[in-house]
Amino acid sequence: MAASGGVRPSTDLPQDEVEVLALFARGYTIERIARELGISERTVRRRLRAAADALGAGTSVEAVVRAVRTGLI
């Protein structure tokens, strides 16, 4: 599925973004993801946003849906 503007979203995400997306998909909160990975909540948010952008998603939830549909997570 193409993102708006005819740009095809990337499914070649860095492992750290995939890891954050996978935990978010499991229902982990941003705070819990940060604690589990030993990173700041700001970093978690930044990785979720980067993953959403790369997947052509408007939200983190939409990014999870796209990641699941493409077999990324």
C-alpha positions in Angstrom: 0.0 0.0 0.0 1.4 3.4 -1.0 1.6 6.3 1.5 0.1 9.6 0.6 1.9 11.4 -2.2 2.7 8.1 -4.0 5.7 7.4 -1.8 6.0 3.7 -0.9 6.7 3.3 2.9 9.9 1.6 3.9 9.8 -1.8 5.8 13.6 -1.7 6.2 13.6 -0.2 9.7 16.6 -0.2 12.1 16.4 -2.9 14.7 15.9 -0.5 17.6 12.8 0.9 15.9 11.4 -2.6 15.2 12.1 -3.5 18.9 10.2 -0.5 20.2 7.3 -1.1 17.7 7.1 -4.8 18.8 6.9 -3.9 22.5 4.3 -1.2 21.8 2.3 -3.8 19.8 2.3 -6.0 22.9 0.6 -3.2 24.8 3.7 -1.9 26.7 3.5 1.8 27.7 6.1 4.2 26.6 7.3 4.3 30.2 7.6 0.5 30.4 9.4 0.3 27.0 11.9 2.8 28.2 12.4 0.8 31.4 12.7 -2.5 29.6 15.3 -1.2 27.1 17.1 1.1 29.5 16.5 4.2 27.3 14.6 7.5 27.9 10.9 7.9 27.2 11.9 10.6 24.8 14.0 8.1 22.9 11.1 5.7 22.8 8.8 8.4 21.4 11.5 9.4 18.8 11.8 5.8 17.7 8.1 5.3 17.4 7.8 8.5 15.4 10.7 7.5 13.1 9.1 4.0 12.5 5.7 5.6 11.8 7.3 8.0 9.3 9.2 5.2 7.6 6.0 3.1 7.3 4.0 6.1 6.1 1.8 5.9 9.2 0.2 8.9 10.9 0.2 7.4 14.4 2.1 4.8 16.4 -0.9 2.6 16.4 -1.2 2.8 12.6 2.6 2.0 12.4 2.0 -1.2 14.4 -0.8 -2.2 12.1 1.4 -1.7 9.0 4.3 -3.5 10.6 2.1 -6.5 11.4 0.6 -6.5 7.9 4.0 -6.4 6.3 5.4 -9.1 8.6 7.9 -6.7 10.1 6.7 -7.7 13.6 
